[in-house]
């Protein structure tokens, strides 16, 4: 007699450990959130062919329009991933099928079905803002992470768009909003990113600001007054209780992207501080254990570059320099290479972080930039604007993708003419070193700007693992 459970198997894109995930087949598609900065036409989820053997390699093969205008698609993630194999809350028969795509401006959450045709996804459900606000008490959903027991979403504002922001959970099968995650938030008020150390029962959150401080662009008085986010918060993941705050000090503003080690036995991770008010530099920090507490150590400084005020945007003329504006980072699956996006200068940097406290730069490319306007071998026109922003790394670490728009209202503050969108790919050597794939340059349609990239089957910022 046939086994009725014979086909009931874990999703083949789920891997118990990062070591096994590195052996996955190369991705053939990338999903890219793209928004209309004028809010005249719907935002889109674009599907890009990333299979070098394909006749449509490096091209947008489909765009899924959202049902409304003005969402500002930004970050997004999968409904389920490798964390479903964790022993504390196993859901091994969940399926990586749906993309959870919030509108950062609208607070609307779109559930996008990537089956049966991964090249032509469809909208399966839309969770409207009143449901999120009523059930979770939050608005402006930002980061989406598939956790062992559900979908974690970091939100930047409360139901009124003020502080506190925080985290809420959604069911990974019905997509109902379960409710607020925090039982005891302690002193935490500002919100931005969220991730965790599943092997150490710790959740980490970072800070930006309340929606009224960024939705019309960065406010110079708030930035120079050191009122944007400057702290990390550490939580008991099981008890949902705030444990510790680390304040980076007033001179470090916008403590943003969290990239914990993929190996669950390692209790450290990387975070970027976008700007230092003393010299416009950016910095990379490691959080780590120090006795029975968490601590942070600055490990990389990236200086600003002197520039003629005549070629700088009004926001920077008084400083006479281009800040690097490190606005995204990503960590390879083997925890060896850290990728650093310098949206201001146009650099994408690669560091060997085998020793997280002694990084060594191993690669650099330049494209775009506030002053440089560096080009690409595949670009039709010469000077490019925008700069490396959202960066994503393939599971095997051999391919690096990135786009060039940060956030609609902020783009024009640093690139006043508006950003012409593009997406590029780097080839990464196993021993270190990066170079442009000259055949991969996606010139984005003028109506939209690209932001976050997600790779089919998972990538280096989508999944978490419970086995080393």
N, C-alpha and C positions, 0 to 999 in steps of 0.2 A: 504494500500500500504506500502511496506517495506521502511524503512528509508534508502536512499542510503548512508548516513553517519554513519549508525549504527555500522560499524566496524572500523570507523576512530577514534581511541582512543589513548591517550598518551601511550608511551611505559610503560609497567607495572614496569620496573625497575627505572623509574623516580619518585622521591618523592619531594613534595614541601618543606619539612623541614627535617633537620637531625633527629628530633624526630621520624618522620614516617619512615625514612630510616632504623632506628635501628630495626624496626619490620619486615624487609624483611626476606624472607626465607634464610636459610644458603646456601652458595655457594657450588657447587658440583665440579667445575673445577677451576683450576688456569692456567693462561697463563704466561710463563716465557721466557724472552729473553735470548738466549744463544749464545755465540760467540766462534769462533775458534781463539785462540791467535796466532796460526801460520799462519793464513790466507791461509790455503791450501784447506779447504773445506768450503762450504757455512755456514753462521750462520743459526740458527734455532729459530723458535718460538715453544717451547715445551708446550704440554698440559698435566697437572698433575691432576690425579684424587684425589680430596680432600673430597670425600663422604665416611664417615666411614662405611656406609652400603654396599659399593661396594666391589666386589671381587678384584678389581685392586686399592684399596685405597693406596695412597702413592706411586704410580707408574706413570712413564711417559707413557701415552697411545697413544701419537702421537707426531711427530715432523715435523713441516713444514719447509722445507729448502728454503732459499732465493735463487733467481736466479743467484746471483753473489757471489764472494768470497771477503773477506776483508771489510765487512760493519762495523763491531764492533757494533752490536745491543746493546743498552744501556737502555735508558728510552723509554717508549711508553705510549699511552693512547687511550681513546675511541673517536670516532667521535662525539658522542652526549651523554649527560647525564642530570642530574636533573636540571642543569642551564637552560635547554630549557624551563622550566616552569616559568622563571622570567618574570615579567610584562613589563620590559623595552624593551625586544627584544624576545618576545615569539616565540618558534618553538615547540609547544607541540606535533606535530605529526612527529617530527624527530624520528629516531630509533637508539637505542644503538646496533649497528650491526657490525661496522667495527673497527678494531684496527689500529691505525696509528703508524707505527713502523719505526722510522728513523735509519739509520746507522750513528753513530757519526763520524766515520772515513771517510766514503764514501760520506756523504751528500745525500744519496739516501733515499727516503721515500717510504715504502711499505704499501699498503692499504690491510689489511687482513680481509676477510669476514668470520664471525663466523657462518653464516647460509648457508644451512639448518641444518648442523650437527655441533654443537658447539665443538664436540670432534675432528673433522677433518676440521679445517679452511683451506681456500684457499686464494691465492693471487689474488685480484681483479684488482689491478692497481699498477704500480710502477711510482713514480714521480722521474725523473732523475735529477742529480745535476745541469746541466745547466739551467733547468727550474726554480729551486729554486733560483739560483744565479741571473738569469736575471730578474725574477719577483719581488723577495724580496730583492736582494742585500746581501744575507747572505749565509753562509755555516756552516757545523757542527751542524745540528739540534739536540737539546738535550731534553728539557722538552716539553711534549705535554699535553695541557689542553683543554677540551671541554668547550667552553664558550657559553653564551647566543646566540651570533650571528655568531659563527664559531669556528674553531679550532685554538687555540693560540699555537705557537711553539717558544720556546726560542732557539736562535742559538748563538754559541760561537765565530763565526768569520764573517767578511764581505765576499764579493765575492772573495777576494784574500786571505782569511784566516787570516786576520789581524784585528785590532780594527777599528771601533767599532763592537761588537756583538750586538744582539738585539732580537726583537720579530717580527714575521710575522704571518699573518692569512691565513688559508686555508678554502675553502668552505666545510661545513660538509656533503654535499651530492654529489657534483661533484669531490671534492678533488683538485680542481684547486687552485694554489697558488694565493691569492689575491694581496698580496704585503706587504711592510713594515708597521708595526703598528705605529711606533713613528712619530708624527708630529713635536715635538720639544724635542730632547733628552737631551738638556742641557749639563752638564759635563759628562754624563754617557758614558763610553768606554767599560769596561769589562762586560761580561754577564755570567749567569749560569742558575739559576732557575727563574721561574715566577709564581706568583699566585696573588690573589686579595681579596679585601673585597667588594663584590657586593653591600652590604647594605650601604657602605660608599663611593662608586664611586672611589675606590682607587686600583691601581695595584702596586705590589711590585716586584722588581727584585733584585737578588743577583749576586755575582761575583766569577769567577774562574780565567781564564786567556785566552790569545789568543792560538789558536791551536799549534803554534810552541813552546809553553812553557810547554806542557803536553803530546803531542802525542808520544814522545819518553821517557816518564816518567817525574816525577817531577825533576826540575832542582835545585840542592841545592843552587846555587848562587842566583837564583831568589827567592827561599823560604826564605833563611836567609837574603836576602836583602830586604825582605818585599815588593816584587813586584807582588805577587799574590793578588787575590781579598780580599778586607777588608771593603767593603762598602755595604750598602743597599740603594736602590733608590726607592722613592715613586713618583707615577704618578697619574695624573688625568685620570681616566679610560675612561671617556666620551670624553674629549678633546685630549686625547693621548699626554699629555704634562708633561714633567718632573717638579716635584714640589720641591723635597727635597732630599739631600744626607746625610746619616749618616755614618761617618768614624769611624771604630772601633779602629783605631790606629795601628801603624806599628807592634806591637807585636802579634796581632791577624791575622792569615792568613787563607784563604779559608773559607769565610763566605758563606755557602752553601744552605742547604735545608730549604725551606719556608713552614711553616705549620700554616696558619691562623686558627683562631677559626671557627668551622663549623657554629655555631649560627651567622646568619648575623647581629644581633644586637650588637655583641661583636667586638670591634675595637682593637684586639690584636692578636698576633701570636708568634710562636717560630721559632728561627733559630739557627743553630749550627756554631760555629767557630772550625774548625778541629784541629788547633794547635796554642798554645801560644809559641812564640819563646823564652820566658824567662825560661820556665820550662817543655815544651812539653805537658802541660795539654790541655784538650779540655774543651769547655764551651758551655752552652746553654743560650740564651738571649731571652728576651721578647721585641717585639716592641709594642708600645702602644701610645695613644694620651697623649700629655702634653700641655694643652691649645689648641692653634690652630695649633700646630706642632706635628710631630711624634718624638718619643724618643725611646731609647733602654735601657734596664736594664739587667745586668747579673744576672741570678738566680741560675745557677748550675755550679760548677767547678768539673771536673773529673781529678784527678791527674795522672801523669805517675807513673809507678811502677819500682823501681830499679831492675836491672838485670845484670847478669854476661856478660861482653862484649864478652866473648868467644862464647856465644850462640845467639848473636845478629847479624842481617845482617849487611853488610858493611855500609849501610846508617845510622845505629844507634850506631855502636861500640863506637864512640867517646863520646856518651852521657851517656852510662851506664844505660840506662832506656828504658822501653817500653812505648811509648805514647799510650793513649787510642784510638786516631784517630777516633773520632766520625764523621762518614761519612754519616750517615742517621738518620733521626728521623721520627716519625709518631705520629699523634694525634688521639685518639679514637673519635668516632662520637659524643659522649656526651661532648667532650672537657674536660674530666676528667683525662684521663691517657695519658702520653707522653712516647713513647718508644724510647730508645736511643741505637743505634748500636755502639759498641766500637770495631772496626775492628782490632785494634792493640792488645788489651789485651784479646779479646775473650768474653767480657761481653755484654749481652743484658739487659739493665736496664729499669725498669718501675717506673715512678714517678706519684704520684697523684698531678695533677696541677689544682685542683678545685679552689684554689687560685693561679693564675699564677705567682704571685710574691713570693710565699712561697711553692715551690715544696717539697714533701716528698717522699723519695724512698720507694716503696712498693713491689718491686720484683727484682730478679736478677737470671740469669742463665749464665753459662760460657761454651763456646764451641770453639774449635780451639784456636787461639791466637798465636802471634809470638813466645812466649816462652812457654806458658801453654800447647798448643796442646791438650786441653781437649777433651774428647771423648763424645759419645752420646750412650744411651742404645740400640739404633737400629743400630749402626755402626758395620760393620763386622771387620774392623781393629781398632786398638787402637787409636793412636794419630791422630788427625785431624788438618789440616792446613786451612789457611784462617780464617775468623772470621765473626761475625754477620755484614752484610752489608745492602743490600736493604731489608727493613722491610715493611710489609704490614699487615693491621689490617682489620678483617671482619667488616661488617657494624654493627653487634650487639655487637662488642667488645669482643667476647668470644674466638676468634682464632687469633693467630699472626703467620705469616709466614716470614721466611727470608732465604736469600742465602748468599754466602761467597766470591764472587769475586767483586773487585772494578772496575778495568780498566786494560786492558791487559798489557800495558807497566808499570803500577805502581805496579801490583801484584808482579812481580819479584823483585822489589826494597825492599819489606818488607818480602816476602816469596820467597827467591832466588831459591828454588827447584821447583817453579811453584805450582799453586794451584790445588788441587784435589777438584772438585766442589761437593757441597751438598746443599740440601734444607731441612729445618726442620720446625716444627710447634710447637707452644706453646699453651697450654690451659690457658685462663685468667679467674680468678674469678671476679665476679661482684664487690666485695668489695676491690679488689686488690690482687695481688699475681699471679705468673706465674710458670708454670712447663712444661717440655718437654712432648709431646705426644710420648711415647716410641715406638709406632707402626708406626710413621711417620718419616722416614729418607730416603730421596731420594739421593742415590749415583749417581752423575751425570756421564754420559759417558765421558771417558777420552778425547775425541776429542773436547769437548766444556766446557765452564764455564758459570754458570748461573748468571744472574744479576737481573733486575727488575721483580717483580711479579705483575700481575693484576688479580683480582678475577672476576669471571663471575657475571654479574649483577651490578658490582660496588664495591668499597671499600672505605677506609678512606682517600685516597689521590687522588681519581679519580673525585669526584663530588663536585659541589658547590650548595648552596641553597640560595633562596631569601626570605624564610619565616621562622620565628623562631619556 
